[in-house]
Amino acid sequence: MKTNRREFLKLGAALSLAPMLPSNIFANNIDTKLIKDGEVFTAAHWGMLKATIKDGKIISSKPYQELSKISNPLQNTMADLVYKTRITAPMVRKSYLENPDSPKPELRGVDEWVEVKYEDAIKLVARELKKTREQKGMQSVFAGSYGWYSSGKLHNPRILLHRFMNLSGGFTGSLGDYSTGASQVIMPYVVGSIEVYEQQTSWPVVLEHSKVVVLWGMNPISTLRIAWSATDDQGLKYFEQLKDSSKEIIIIDPLWSETGKFFGDKARWIAPRPNTDVAMMLGMAYYLYTSGKYDKDFIANYTTGFDKFLPYLLGKSDKIPKTIKWASKICGVKESVIKNLADTIYANRTMLMSGWGMQRAHHGEQPHWMLVTLASMLGQIGLPGGGFGLSYHYSNGGAPTCVGGVLGGINAASVGVIKDGKYQGLASQASDDEAAQSWLNAGTDYAFPVARIADALLNPGKILEHNGTKITYPDIDFIYWAGGNPITQHQDTNTNLKAWRRPRTIVVNEIYWTPTAKMADIVFPVTTQYERNDLTMTGDYSNQNICPMKQVVERQHFAKNDYEIFSDLCKAYADGLVEAFTEGGKTEMDWLEEFYNVAANAVNANTALGITMPKFNEWWNKNEPTTFAPTLESESWVRMADFREDPILNALGTPSGLIEIYSQAIENMNYDDCAAHPKWFEPAEWLGMKNKPAKFHLITAHPTDRLHSQQNNTSLRDNYAIAGREPVLINAKDAVKLGIKQGDLVRVFNRRGEVLAGAEVSNDIIPGVVRLREGAWYDGFGDGLCKNGCANVLTLDIPTSKLSNGNISHTGLVNIEKYQGNAPKLEAFNAPKGVKNI
């Protein structure tokens, strides 16, 4: 099928909006009977899977197909995820059960738990939620539930929670995310889109046209094991092809990561100090400008503000020229190496691929802004194989987009009105009811950046400057969390624990006894994705497959689906509410059929695709994915090619329509921690500072054998734990000075806290830097020493800047020493007091 780029994009949008067929039209003959012996196809974040079942039990799981030679052990853990560390029944913290009005929140994490009947737990939550709203207003209810959701289109706990909270009267929510908190705010000012979650120049184009590929602060061999929906596994295949090509590959990272080891001697390693990437880029930019090695025409025709950036670059505004020598002193990379890198990327068609770690740092808005500025000076943006990309390491960015169907999904609904114990309808529909309208307005006014959750809990009424606005923190007294593990994920755990001990009520829907579940008052046990039916796509950018996520085994213990829990809460909360929540009583399979029909109806209406999707019951019973193909157009797609072709007709979404090296909008905000152009700001803690509070820079990299904290409770841990703990990587020379050997139990600490970890001694990290991967379950309830190596015990909880208020988990210094005395018992994966371990 031949089509131009614009028509291709319009086609994708039209398919996603195509009308759905009526629900229940094919309701007959849907097989939901479980297979007791045999194989079942399903899917998860880590890909399309095939489970082997014997006598109704999971024996093993493996990939449905193997596109790459790079193994993905996350695909082999299905049995562990179903049978280990489960919450078996509804539980209530003892002090809360005795007196919900005075529940002793200071005992969260150390109190006993009591098993209760499911119906009683439902009634308790509904009553206390209603009480909170009546006494303190809907803004005192927080339902952010940020985290990696189940892959399915129905059983998305965050959306289901928001749907319930909206329909029952509203809540306070959150803005942004932890992954790209800084870039997703700054990039719209620079290039008119968030960029971090958008399709990249197609991999076939990169493989054909790029001469140099720079992997700047990214570890795709690790991070491409997963996707937000389900991985299509294409990204690893493309990196294999890149390795086999003759291109020059440059890795810029303080770590010689799994990606470095994958490329081996085919890649050149440049290792700057952490948090100094902006200084290094500025040095390159200074050299390119003063030597005339930059594209003057591109700067003149496709960017704005370069002339206002130059006084800073040249040192005329602050008397500090950003020379290579200046940059070298800051980043620790030799001047000759910086100069050679600048010459190389200028002289060759270069794709600058960047990860997200560099923007999860103090002043994290600056690195990607400066990367775009550097790419603009090269003048290759919009050319095949040139420019920059911020998502090649995530969810297989660059895998060509397929043309086919896109599944529908459940939504978060709108704010409803409850009056006299009855659901009255949506507030937006009650235009003659002033109370309803004011309720709606209140419901949409309360949200704050997700990375400021602890700050918000501890400081109600505080005014936060954010992206040109001012946000007043509400007084949160009720938290409902469904999906996610914020006690492990959020920075400065000890401060976070204090914050979580402030609200009166915390409810958690959870599969396992995670640290977050242990910090709740009421816990509902929920199903894993292998104990329910759902649908998902593979490839966040490719949309390559539509997959059935068939239930693999019976539900374990007393687990229920989130959809059922929130439906039952609706029944207990107000008459008529459950009908709104379930849209008249739709079952699990009703919803899935409807979502499928959104895609099938669009595909079958477009004969040019040459594909026919069968009726839902036939497709479901077959239990195989539907696969779509890319087009020649998508395989040759180049990001910003339209803009380069005609910057007037295809203007960017910035105020000027051009790439903004200088932003007047940011200038108008007058922030002291984010200038109107990219700039080097000294981080709060870094190796070049005077009077360092600790000796080593801590990198909290994404784990290889987990998805953040997911799978920390599986047998994969046996393969990487050292001394029974999370490993900390230390440079060999540093280890000798500290008297630390491979396998030693060590204490990593700073003024924020302390953790135990196992020493991994290697030259795969530069001196003065240590790595402790994020996501290890916190294990410090009681004495504060985390016995499992949770990295966020040590990280700073201050915002990137007033612009985005993102997290700075890669900014922080620590000390390290060999642990003296007997090793304390690990309890991270044990059930809390009053609960039997399984």
TANORJO-V191569 format. One record per residue. RES is the residue in three letters. PHI is phi as a letter, one per 40 degrees, with the letter a starting at -180 (* if undefined). PSI is psi in whole degrees, -180 to 180 (999 if undefined). Layout:
BEGIN
RES|PHI|PSI ; RES|PHI|PSI
END
This chain:
BEGIN
MET|*|120 ; LYS|c|134 ; THR|a|152 ; ASN|c|174 ; ARG|d|-44 ; ARG|c|-41 ; GLU|c|-36 ; PHE|c|-45 ; LEU|c|-39 ; LYS|c|-38 ; LEU|c|-44 ; GLY|c|-41 ; ALA|c|-40 ; ALA|c|-40 ; LEU|c|-39 ; SER|c|-21 ; LEU|b|6 ; ALA|c|147 ; PRO|c|145 ; MET|c|156 ; LEU|c|156 ; PRO|d|146 ; SER|c|148 ; ASN|g|7 ; ILE|c|-26 ; PHE|b|40 ; ALA|c|-15 ; ASN|c|154 ; ASN|g|32 ; ILE|c|121 ; ASP|c|110 ; THR|b|13 ; LYS|c|134 ; LEU|c|145 ; ILE|c|124 ; LYS|c|-31 ; ASP|a|122 ; GLY|i|-154 ; GLU|b|145 ; VAL|b|134 ; PHE|c|138 ; THR|a|-170 ; ALA|a|160 ; ALA|a|179 ; HIS|d|-33 ; TRP|c|14 ; GLY|h|-179 ; MET|c|133 ; LEU|b|155 ; LYS|b|120 ; ALA|b|140 ; THR|b|125 ; ILE|b|136 ; LYS|b|125 ; ASP|f|38 ; GLY|g|8 ; LYS|b|147 ; ILE|c|121 ; ILE|c|-40 ; SER|a|166 ; SER|a|150 ; LYS|a|166 ; PRO|c|144 ; TYR|c|-38 ; GLN|a|155 ; GLU|b|103 ; LEU|c|-25 ; SER|b|154 ; LYS|c|-10 ; ILE|c|118 ; SER|c|154 ; ASN|b|90 ; PRO|c|-16 ; LEU|c|-23 ; GLN|c|-6 ; ASN|b|16 ; THR|b|16 ; MET|d|-44 ; ALA|c|-43 ; ASP|d|-42 ; LEU|c|-24 ; VAL|c|-36 ; TYR|b|-11 ; LYS|b|145 ; THR|f|27 ; ARG|c|147 ; ILE|c|123 ; THR|c|-20 ; ALA|a|161 ; PRO|d|135 ; MET|b|148 ; VAL|b|137 ; ARG|c|136 ; LYS|d|-48 ; SER|c|-33 ; TYR|c|-42 ; LEU|c|-37 ; GLU|c|-36 ; ASN|a|90 ; PRO|c|-21 ; ASP|c|-23 ; SER|a|73 ; PRO|c|9 ; LYS|f|63 ; PRO|c|-20 ; GLU|c|-14 ; LEU|c|-1 ; ARG|d|133 ; GLY|g|-18 ; VAL|b|-12 ; ASP|c|164 ; GLU|c|162 ; TRP|b|151 ; VAL|b|131 ; GLU|c|137 ; VAL|b|165 ; LYS|c|145 ; TYR|d|-46 ; GLU|c|-39 ; ASP|c|-37 ; ALA|c|-40 ; ILE|c|-48 ; LYS|c|-39 ; LEU|c|-46 ; VAL|c|-46 ; ALA|d|-43 ; ARG|c|-45 ; GLU|c|-32 ; LEU|c|-45 ; LYS|c|-41 ; LYS|c|-43 ; THR|c|-46 ; ARG|c|-41 ; GLU|c|-37 ; GLN|c|-35 ; LYS|b|-3 ; GLY|g|159 ; MET|c|-25 ; GLN|c|-15 ; SER|c|0 ; VAL|b|121 ; PHE|b|129 ; ALA|b|56 ; GLY|c|-49 ; SER|f|47 ; TYR|c|138 ; GLY|i|170 ; TRP|c|113 ; TYR|c|172 ; SER|c|147 ; SER|c|-20 ; GLY|c|159 ; LYS|c|-19 ; LEU|b|-53 ; HIS|c|58 ; ASN|c|101 ; PRO|d|-36 ; ARG|c|-46 ; ILE|c|-42 ; LEU|c|-41 ; LEU|c|-48 ; HIS|c|-36 ; ARG|c|-48 ; PHE|c|-47 ; MET|c|-39 ; ASN|c|-53 ; LEU|c|-30 ; SER|c|1 ; GLY|h|-5 ; GLY|h|167 ; PHE|a|170 ; THR|c|133 ; GLY|b|-164 ; SER|b|160 ; LEU|b|141 ; GLY|g|-163 ; ASP|a|173 ; TYR|c|-31 ; SER|c|-48 ; THR|b|38 ; GLY|d|-37 ; ALA|c|-48 ; SER|c|-37 ; GLN|c|-15 ; VAL|c|-43 ; ILE|c|-36 ; MET|c|-38 ; PRO|d|-31 ; TYR|c|-26 ; VAL|c|-48 ; VAL|b|4 ; GLY|g|8 ; SER|a|164 ; ILE|c|-22 ; GLU|g|-43 ; VAL|c|-23 ; TYR|b|35 ; GLU|b|156 ; GLN|c|143 ; GLN|c|165 ; THR|d|132 ; SER|d|140 ; TRP|d|-42 ; PRO|d|-33 ; VAL|c|-45 ; VAL|d|-47 ; LEU|c|-27 ; GLU|c|-39 ; HIS|b|-29 ; SER|c|138 ; LYS|c|-32 ; VAL|b|135 ; VAL|b|120 ; VAL|b|122 ; LEU|b|98 ; TRP|b|105 ; GLY|g|45 ; MET|a|153 ; ASN|b|67 ; PRO|c|-27 ; ILE|c|-24 ; SER|c|-50 ; THR|c|-17 ; LEU|c|9 ; ARG|c|-12 ; ILE|b|168 ; ALA|a|163 ; TRP|c|-39 ; SER|c|-96 ; ALA|a|136 ; THR|c|141 ; ASP|c|-1 ; ASP|g|8 ; GLN|c|-31 ; GLY|d|-46 ; LEU|c|-37 ; LYS|c|-42 ; TYR|c|-36 ; PHE|c|-30 ; GLU|c|-42 ; GLN|c|-36 ; LEU|c|-42 ; LYS|c|-38 ; ASP|c|-7 ; SER|c|177 ; SER|c|13 ; LYS|c|154 ; GLU|c|126 ; ILE|b|125 ; ILE|b|126 ; ILE|b|122 ; ILE|b|111 ; ASP|a|140 ; PRO|c|-14 ; LEU|b|141 ; TRP|c|87 ; SER|c|-172 ; GLU|d|-35 ; THR|c|-42 ; GLY|c|-44 ; LYS|c|-33 ; PHE|c|-45 ; PHE|c|-28 ; GLY|f|-134 ; ASP|c|2 ; LYS|c|-6 ; ALA|b|149 ; ARG|b|134 ; TRP|b|124 ; ILE|b|125 ; ALA|b|89 ; PRO|c|163 ; ARG|c|146 ; PRO|d|144 ; ASN|g|15 ; THR|b|15 ; ASP|c|-37 ; VAL|c|-44 ; ALA|c|-41 ; MET|c|-43 ; MET|c|-39 ; LEU|c|-41 ; GLY|c|-41 ; MET|c|-43 ; ALA|c|-41 ; TYR|c|-46 ; TYR|c|-46 ; LEU|c|-39 ; TYR|c|-49 ; THR|c|-22 ; SER|c|0 ; GLY|g|14 ; LYS|c|63 ; TYR|a|161 ; ASP|c|97 ; LYS|c|-37 ; ASP|c|-42 ; PHE|c|-44 ; ILE|d|-42 ; ALA|c|-36 ; ASN|c|-21 ; TYR|b|-4 ; THR|b|165 ; THR|b|146 ; GLY|g|2 ; PHE|c|-35 ; ASP|c|-30 ; LYS|c|-19 ; PHE|c|-31 ; LEU|d|-43 ; PRO|d|-35 ; TYR|c|-46 ; LEU|d|-42 ; LEU|c|-6 ; GLY|g|11 ; LYS|c|-26 ; SER|c|-26 ; ASP|b|6 ; LYS|g|25 ; ILE|b|90 ; PRO|c|135 ; LYS|c|59 ; THR|c|169 ; ILE|c|-37 ; LYS|c|-46 ; TRP|d|-46 ; ALA|c|-40 ; SER|c|-40 ; LYS|c|-33 ; ILE|c|-48 ; CYS|c|-13 ; GLY|g|12 ; VAL|b|137 ; LYS|d|146 ; GLU|d|-40 ; SER|c|-34 ; VAL|c|-42 ; ILE|c|-44 ; LYS|c|-44 ; ASN|c|-40 ; LEU|c|-45 ; ALA|c|-44 ; ASP|c|-41 ; THR|c|-47 ; ILE|c|-22 ; TYR|c|-38 ; ALA|c|-12 ; ASN|b|153 ; ARG|c|116 ; THR|b|133 ; MET|b|116 ; LEU|c|101 ; MET|c|125 ; SER|b|144 ; GLY|c|-171 ; TRP|b|-12 ; GLY|d|-38 ; MET|c|-22 ; GLN|c|-6 ; ARG|c|62 ; ALA|a|164 ; HIS|d|131 ; HIS|g|40 ; GLY|c|-9 ; GLU|c|-23 ; GLN|c|-41 ; PRO|d|-48 ; HIS|c|-30 ; TRP|c|-44 ; MET|c|-33 ; LEU|c|-42 ; VAL|c|-38 ; THR|c|-44 ; LEU|c|-44 ; ALA|c|-34 ; SER|c|-39 ; MET|c|-33 ; LEU|c|-27 ; GLY|g|21 ; GLN|b|1 ; ILE|c|130 ; GLY|g|-3 ; LEU|c|149 ; PRO|d|122 ; GLY|g|2 ; GLY|b|175 ; GLY|g|-144 ; PHE|b|162 ; GLY|a|134 ; LEU|b|13 ; SER|a|23 ; TYR|c|-20 ; HIS|c|-3 ; TYR|b|125 ; SER|f|31 ; ASN|g|41 ; GLY|d|139 ; GLY|g|-16 ; ALA|c|125 ; PRO|d|139 ; THR|c|132 ; CYS|c|152 ; VAL|b|120 ; GLY|a|-140 ; GLY|b|152 ; VAL|b|127 ; LEU|c|147 ; GLY|c|178 ; GLY|a|164 ; ILE|c|150 ; ASN|b|172 ; ALA|c|1 ; ALA|g|-171 ; SER|b|173 ; VAL|c|130 ; GLY|b|172 ; VAL|b|127 ; ILE|b|128 ; LYS|a|129 ; ASP|f|39 ; GLY|g|14 ; LYS|b|145 ; TYR|c|126 ; GLN|b|-10 ; GLY|h|-179 ; LEU|c|140 ; ALA|c|-34 ; SER|c|-19 ; GLN|c|-14 ; ALA|c|64 ; SER|c|-21 ; ASP|c|4 ; ASP|b|103 ; GLU|c|-36 ; ALA|c|-41 ; ALA|c|-42 ; GLN|c|-43 ; SER|c|-34 ; TRP|c|-43 ; LEU|c|-46 ; ASN|c|-43 ; ALA|c|-40 ; GLY|c|-25 ; THR|c|-5 ; ASP|c|-15 ; TYR|b|106 ; ALA|a|147 ; PHE|a|162 ; PRO|d|135 ; VAL|d|-33 ; ALA|c|-1 ; ARG|b|19 ; ILE|d|-46 ; ALA|c|-41 ; ASP|c|-41 ; ALA|c|-42 ; LEU|c|-37 ; LEU|c|-18 ; ASN|b|61 ; PRO|d|138 ; GLY|g|-12 ; LYS|c|142 ; ILE|c|125 ; LEU|b|127 ; GLU|c|130 ; HIS|a|115 ; ASN|f|46 ; GLY|g|3 ; THR|b|175 ; LYS|b|130 ; ILE|b|130 ; THR|c|123 ; TYR|c|132 ; PRO|c|170 ; ASP|c|92 ; ILE|c|125 ; ASP|b|-3 ; PHE|a|121 ; ILE|b|132 ; TYR|b|120 ; TRP|b|126 ; ALA|b|105 ; GLY|g|123 ; GLY|h|163 ; ASN|b|69 ; PRO|c|-23 ; ILE|c|-33 ; THR|c|-35 ; GLN|c|-32 ; HIS|c|153 ; GLN|c|157 ; ASP|f|71 ; THR|d|-41 ; ASN|c|-39 ; THR|c|-38 ; ASN|c|-39 ; LEU|c|-40 ; LYS|c|-42 ; ALA|c|-41 ; TRP|c|-10 ; ARG|c|10 ; ARG|c|-45 ; PRO|c|158 ; ARG|c|-38 ; THR|b|133 ; ILE|b|124 ; VAL|b|138 ; VAL|b|130 ; ASN|c|123 ; GLU|a|153 ; ILE|c|-42 ; TYR|b|165 ; TRP|c|70 ; THR|c|168 ; PRO|d|-35 ; THR|c|-41 ; ALA|c|-39 ; LYS|c|-20 ; MET|c|12 ; ALA|c|176 ; ASP|b|-35 ; ILE|b|131 ; VAL|b|130 ; PHE|b|129 ; PRO|c|132 ; VAL|b|164 ; THR|c|153 ; THR|c|170 ; GLN|c|-10 ; TYR|c|2 ; GLU|b|22 ; ARG|a|168 ; ASN|b|142 ; ASP|a|-178 ; LEU|b|151 ; THR|a|166 ; MET|b|159 ; THR|b|144 ; GLY|g|101 ; ASP|c|-26 ; TYR|b|-32 ; SER|c|-31 ; ASN|f|47 ; GLN|c|-38 ; ASN|b|148 ; ILE|b|123 ; CYS|b|134 ; PRO|c|138 ; MET|b|77 ; LYS|c|140 ; GLN|d|131 ; VAL|c|-43 ; VAL|b|170 ; GLU|c|154 ; ARG|c|143 ; GLN|c|137 ; HIS|f|-128 ; PHE|b|27 ; ALA|c|143 ; LYS|b|159 ; ASN|c|149 ; ASP|d|-37 ; TYR|d|-40 ; GLU|c|-41 ; ILE|c|-47 ; PHE|c|-29 ; SER|c|-43 ; ASP|c|-34 ; LEU|c|-37 ; CYS|d|-45 ; LYS|c|-40 ; ALA|c|-22 ; TYR|c|-44 ; ALA|a|146 ; ASP|c|136 ; GLY|g|-9 ; LEU|c|-38 ; VAL|c|-31 ; GLU|c|-38 ; ALA|c|-42 ; PHE|c|-42 ; THR|c|4 ; GLU|f|54 ; GLY|g|18 ; GLY|g|27 ; LYS|c|136 ; THR|c|175 ; GLU|d|-50 ; MET|c|-29 ; ASP|c|-47 ; TRP|c|-46 ; LEU|c|-39 ; GLU|c|-41 ; GLU|c|-43 ; PHE|c|-43 ; TYR|c|-42 ; ASN|c|-27 ; VAL|d|-46 ; ALA|c|-47 ; ALA|c|-41 ; ASN|c|-40 ; ALA|c|-44 ; VAL|c|-47 ; ASN|c|-21 ; ALA|c|-11 ; ASN|b|91 ; THR|c|-20 ; ALA|c|-20 ; LEU|c|-26 ; GLY|g|23 ; ILE|b|140 ; THR|b|125 ; MET|c|130 ; PRO|c|175 ; LYS|c|154 ; PHE|d|-45 ; ASN|c|-38 ; GLU|c|-46 ; TRP|c|-45 ; TRP|c|-44 ; ASN|c|-30 ; LYS|c|-33 ; ASN|f|54 ; GLU|a|154 ; PRO|c|155 ; THR|c|127 ; THR|b|134 ; PHE|b|161 ; ALA|b|150 ; PRO|c|167 ; THR|b|168 ; LEU|d|-35 ; GLU|c|-45 ; SER|c|-32 ; GLU|c|-21 ; SER|b|15 ; TRP|c|135 ; VAL|b|123 ; ARG|c|132 ; MET|g|14 ; ALA|c|-39 ; ASP|c|-43 ; PHE|c|-42 ; ARG|c|-37 ; GLU|c|-41 ; ASP|a|94 ; PRO|c|-10 ; ILE|c|-52 ; LEU|c|-30 ; ASN|b|49 ; ALA|c|149 ; LEU|c|170 ; GLY|c|17 ; THR|c|164 ; PRO|d|-36 ; SER|c|-15 ; GLY|g|-3 ; LEU|b|172 ; ILE|c|125 ; GLU|b|100 ; ILE|c|-27 ; TYR|b|128 ; SER|b|114 ; GLN|c|-33 ; ALA|c|-43 ; ILE|c|-37 ; GLU|d|-41 ; ASN|c|-22 ; MET|c|-25 ; ASN|f|44 ; TYR|c|143 ; ASP|c|-9 ; ASP|b|11 ; CYS|a|107 ; ALA|c|180 ; ALA|c|-2 ; HIS|a|163 ; PRO|c|142 ; LYS|a|149 ; TRP|c|119 ; PHE|b|136 ; GLU|c|127 ; PRO|c|163 ; ALA|c|-37 ; GLU|b|127 ; TRP|a|169 ; LEU|c|-20 ; GLY|c|3 ; MET|c|157 ; LYS|c|150 ; ASN|f|55 ; LYS|c|135 ; PRO|c|-16 ; ALA|a|173 ; LYS|c|-35 ; PHE|b|143 ; HIS|c|132 ; LEU|c|124 ; ILE|b|127 ; THR|b|71 ; ALA|c|159 ; HIS|c|136 ; PRO|c|155 ; THR|c|-39 ; ASP|b|30 ; ARG|a|167 ; LEU|b|97 ; HIS|f|-115 ; SER|c|-9 ; GLN|c|136 ; GLN|g|7 ; ASN|c|-22 ; ASN|c|13 ; THR|c|174 ; SER|c|-12 ; LEU|d|-30 ; ARG|d|-32 ; ASP|c|-24 ; ASN|c|-23 ; TYR|b|-16 ; ALA|c|142 ; ILE|b|132 ; ALA|f|29 ; GLY|g|11 ; ARG|b|174 ; GLU|c|134 ; PRO|c|145 ; VAL|b|126 ; LEU|c|127 ; ILE|b|139 ; ASN|c|142 ; ALA|d|-41 ; LYS|c|-40 ; ASP|c|-40 ; ALA|c|-41 ; VAL|c|-45 ; LYS|c|-33 ; LEU|c|-6 ; GLY|g|32 ; ILE|b|136 ; LYS|b|161 ; GLN|d|129 ; GLY|g|-8 ; ASP|c|149 ; LEU|c|126 ; VAL|b|157 ; ARG|b|123 ; VAL|b|129 ; PHE|a|160 ; ASN|a|-169 ; ARG|c|-13 ; ARG|c|-25 ; GLY|i|-170 ; GLU|a|145 ; VAL|b|158 ; LEU|b|141 ; ALA|a|165 ; GLY|c|133 ; ALA|c|125 ; GLU|b|108 ; VAL|c|127 ; SER|a|164 ; ASN|c|14 ; ASP|c|7 ; ILE|a|145 ; ILE|c|155 ; PRO|d|145 ; GLY|g|-1 ; VAL|b|141 ; VAL|b|154 ; ARG|b|128 ; LEU|b|108 ; ARG|c|140 ; GLU|c|159 ; GLY|h|-9 ; ALA|c|133 ; TRP|c|130 ; TYR|c|136 ; ASP|a|68 ; GLY|b|14 ; PHE|c|127 ; GLY|h|-72 ; ASP|b|-5 ; GLY|g|-18 ; LEU|c|116 ; CYS|c|116 ; LYS|c|-4 ; ASN|b|5 ; GLY|g|39 ; CYS|c|115 ; ALA|c|-33 ; ASN|c|-7 ; VAL|c|-26 ; LEU|b|-11 ; THR|c|159 ; LEU|c|138 ; ASP|b|67 ; ILE|b|156 ; PRO|c|158 ; THR|d|-48 ; SER|a|177 ; LYS|c|-19 ; LEU|c|-54 ; SER|b|-23 ; ASN|f|38 ; GLY|c|174 ; ASN|c|159 ; ILE|b|50 ; SER|c|-16 ; HIS|c|9 ; THR|b|117 ; GLY|i|146 ; LEU|b|148 ; VAL|b|163 ; ASN|b|162 ; ILE|a|140 ; GLU|a|157 ; LYS|c|136 ; TYR|c|133 ; GLN|b|141 ; GLY|g|-177 ; ASN|c|139 ; ALA|c|127 ; PRO|c|155 ; LYS|c|134 ; LEU|c|130 ; GLU|b|9 ; ALA|d|-34 ; PHE|b|11 ; ASN|c|152 ; ALA|c|155 ; PRO|c|-179 ; LYS|d|138 ; GLY|g|-1 ; VAL|b|137 ; LYS|c|138 ; ASN|c|145 ; ILE|b|999
END
